[in-house]
Amino acid sequence: MASKWNLIVDVARCDNCRVCFLAVKDEYVGNDFPGYSAAQPAQRHNWLDIRRQERGSYPLVEAHFMPVMCNHCDDAPCLEAARDGAVRKRPDGIVIIDPVKSRGQRQIVDACPYGAVCWNEEQQIPQAWPFDAHLLDAGWTRTRAEQACPAGVFRTLKLEDAQMQQLQAAEGLEVLQAGRGTRPRVYYRNLHLMTKCFVGGSLVRRVGGVEECAEGVEVVLTQGGREAGRTTTDTFGEFKIDRLEPGSRGYRLDAADATGRCSLVFDLDERSRYLGVLQLAAA
């Protein structure tokens, strides 16, 4: 079975330095690569973009960043929408929008469910990041984004599908909009930082009339009687439980140690929540 190109993006490592964005611009703006891509316009085209997600509420707030680009789907909607061979899927997994055959075919832009295909108004062609195929064909083993990134966000891998499936399971990799069934070849680590919610708070106890941070307290979160998460408070009495579904309801939080316990019932809206300062009461 043939090996195919895959890209892994680790959301937890991205700090929005945008070096990857600039590397893609540097590679394609003003540069034609016949058979691969026409030059990217200097404006309005972001073949690799950075999305931002803020989670939580004061004083527990996080900001995360996620590079997005053409997913090079195995069941690519752009391929189905194209006429006259304007889009092709290479044996190595890379999707190429032909810069000549695609002229006038704006439906290719509309077909992409990820918004990853841009329309070049001047040349009247659809364009997307071609996985740096011209560089890989020349012997490169890493994309420009991976080469440029100082934080190790990207991994470019050429593997057989069975090997990639094993890696996906081992590392908990996810794809964007998995329910669409397009089978992307761009995978994400720590995607929950963009798609899920967390709850957090601070636990305190009174010792000799003085309020102190409650370190080492076990915190258990349940939903409908089933455990949804478990953690232990840190030195400052703080806790966080992640990977909760936005808009989910019916949660109960219980915290207890030898000095006392507390409970709280709450629902989640579409955002993560800071539950405030909770005081352990003597049992």
Sequence and secondary structure as in RCSB ss.txt:
>XXXX:A:sequence
MASKWNLIVDVARCDNCRVCFLAVKDEYVGNDFPGYSAAQPAQRHNWLDIRRQERGSYPLVEAHFMPVMCNHCDD
APCLEAARDGAVRKRPDGIVIIDPVKSRGQRQIVDACPYGAVCWNEEQQIPQAWPFDAHLLDAGWTRTRAEQACP
AGVFRTLKLEDAQMQQLQAAEGLEVLQAGRGTRPRVYYRNLHLMTKCFVGGSLVRRVGGVEECAEGVEVVLTQGG
REAGRTTTDTFGEFKIDRLEPGSRGYRLDAADATGRCSLVFDLDERSRYLGVLQLAAA
>XXXX:A:secstr
   EEEEEEEGGG  S  HHHHHHHHHHBT  BTTTB  B SSS  SEEEEEEEEEETTEEEEEEEEEE    TT
 HHHHH STT EEE TTS EEE TTTTTT THHHHH TTS  EEETTTTEEE   TTHHHHHTT SS HHHHH S
S  EEEEEE HHHHHHHHHHHT B TTGGG    SEEEESTHHHH EEEEEEEEEEETTEEEE TT EEEEEETT
EEEEEEE  TTSEEEEEEE TT   EEEEEEETTEEEEEEE   SS EEEEEEE B  
